[in-house]
C-alpha cells in the first residue's frame, strides 16, 4: 500500500531512508542543457479534474489508477533537484480519454507543494492557492 506524501511525513530522515532503499539520486539534465523554469498557476485556473485530484491527495485516496502515488523521478530536471522519493505523481483525469492522458499533479514533501503539468512533464506550474 502506498501512502501519499501528505499522510506519511517523517521529514529529512525519511527522505534519506527512501534514497537509500530506492537507490540513486535524481538525474540531472544533459550537460549544457538548462532546465526549463517552473511557472505558476492560480488554483482557480486549474481544470476541475485537477481540483478533484488534489482533494483525493488530501484525503489519502482512493485513486483511480494504480500508478497514482508512485515516486516521480524528475528525469526531465525541470522541478527543483531533490532526493529520490521526494516527489510523487497523480493522474488528472482527461475527459474523453481512454488512457491516463498527459495531465498530472506532482507533489513535493513540503505542505501544498503541488505542481501541475498538462503536457506529460514537458512543463510544470506550481499551484498558487493565494490567487
Buried (B, 14 or more C-beta within 10 A) or exposed (E): EBEBBBEEEEEEEBBEEBBEEEEEEBEEBEEEEEBBEEEEBEBEEBBEBBBBBBEBBEEBBEBBEEEBBEBBBBEBBBBBEBBBBBBBBBBBBBEEEEEBBBBBBBBBBEEBBBBBBBEEBEBBBBBBEEE
